[in-house]
């Protein structure tokens, strides 16, 4: 199984809640969708942006989504006692059961 492992930090100087972080996650996902739409010309506008610049914007927005998702994991662990490692193992088992992973 091919993997991409990215470690993202817990952010400082924030007091996130589950709700505020979930809303931020949706905001960041919207910005990612907007960047992809711009790249694909889905806004109806003629694409006049350099493809490399748009791809860089997509990458930045994707990392913002990932950082916010990781922040929500920290919230779930610290405020709700969720065992993210156990949840990850269950998630991988689900993916294997659905045939998405072959190991």
DOGUKE-321455 format. One record per residue (C-alpha): z, y, x; residue number from 0. Coordinates in Angstrom, 3 decimals, decimal comma, padded with zeros to 6 digits. Layout:
REM residues N
Z/Y/X/NUM .
...
//
This chain:
REM residues 103
000,000/000,000/000,000/0 .
-001,012/003,361/001,379/1 .
001,741/005,996/001,233/2 .
002,075/009,713/001,750/3 .
005,677/010,588/002,544/4 .
006,625/014,241/002,264/5 .
010,213/015,410/002,663/6 .
011,006/018,712/000,992/7 .
014,299/020,568/001,385/8 .
016,942/021,576/-001,093/9 .
016,439/025,303/-001,539/10 .
019,238/027,723/-000,693/11 .
020,580/030,712/-002,603/12 .
019,607/029,336/-006,011/13 .
021,694/028,204/-008,982/14 .
019,145/026,029/-010,763/15 .
019,764/024,300/-014,057/16 .
017,770/021,447/-015,513/17 .
016,193/023,835/-018,000/18 .
015,342/026,614/-015,547/19 .
013,881/024,144/-013,073/20 .
011,857/022,339/-015,733/21 .
010,426/025,673/-016,874/22 .
009,617/026,568/-013,264/23 .
007,928/023,179/-012,848/24 .
005,705/023,886/-015,859/25 .
004,901/027,343/-014,494/26 .
003,889/025,891/-011,139/27 .
001,819/023,163/-012,816/28 .
000,036/025,892/-014,779/29 .
-000,741/027,758/-011,569/30 .
-002,126/024,536/-010,072/31 .
-004,308/024,015/-013,150/32 .
-005,501/027,614/-012,918/33 .
-006,477/027,162/-009,263/34 .
-008,360/023,944/-010,059/35 .
-010,072/025,618/-013,011/36 .
-011,183/028,468/-010,796/37 .
-012,561/025,970/-008,271/38 .
-014,488/024,132/-010,988/39 .
-015,629/027,263/-012,809/40 .
-013,793/026,256/-015,992/41 .
-012,798/029,814/-016,856/42 .
-016,382/030,624/-017,760/43 .
-016,594/032,975/-014,815/44 .
-019,095/032,430/-012,084/45 .
-017,303/030,958/-009,074/46 .
-017,457/033,608/-006,376/47 .
-014,567/032,433/-004,233/48 .
-015,050/030,615/-000,976/49 .
-014,531/026,883/-001,637/50 .
-012,220/026,545/001,369/51 .
-010,052/029,406/000,101/52 .
-009,796/027,835/-003,356/53 .
-008,970/024,442/-001,871/54 .
-006,229/026,092/000,199/55 .
-004,881/027,715/-002,982/56 .
-004,900/024,339/-004,751/57 .
-002,978/022,822/-001,855/58 .
-000,395/025,640/-001,921/59 .
000,076/025,298/-005,666/60 .
000,380/021,509/-005,404/61 .
003,134/021,917/-002,821/62 .
004,886/024,420/-005,102/63 .
004,794/021,783/-007,873/64 .
006,172/019,155/-005,490/65 .
008,935/021,463/-004,236/66 .
009,995/022,306/-007,774/67 .
009,978/018,621/-008,764/68 .
012,182/017,837/-005,764/69 .
014,473/020,703/-006,745/70 .
014,818/019,138/-010,189/71 .
015,738/015,832/-008,542/72 .
018,539/017,612/-006,667/73 .
019,739/019,111/-009,969/74 .
019,729/015,691/-011,631/75 .
021,661/014,143/-008,750/76 .
024,220/016,909/-008,324/77 .
024,797/018,002/-011,912/78 .
024,198/014,760/-013,821/79 .
024,995/012,008/-011,318/80 .
021,511/010,469/-011,478/81 .
020,719/008,022/-008,680/82 .
017,218/009,146/-007,715/83 .
016,791/006,282/-005,237/84 .
017,511/003,741/-007,987/85 .
015,179/005,621/-010,347/86 .
012,469/005,530/-007,671/87 .
012,858/001,769/-007,275/88 .
012,559/001,340/-011,054/89 .
009,495/003,605/-011,067/90 .
007,804/001,531/-008,355/91 .
008,631/-001,686/-010,241/92 .
007,001/-000,184/-013,356/93 .
003,879/000,703/-011,354/94 .
003,709/-002,841/-009,966/95 .
004,143/-004,329/-013,456/96 .
001,242/-002,205/-014,737/97 .
-000,951/-003,352/-011,854/98 .
-001,133/000,073/-010,216/99 .
000,414/-001,316/-007,009/100 .
-000,569/-004,656/-005,540/101 .
002,468/-005,390/-003,393/102 .
//
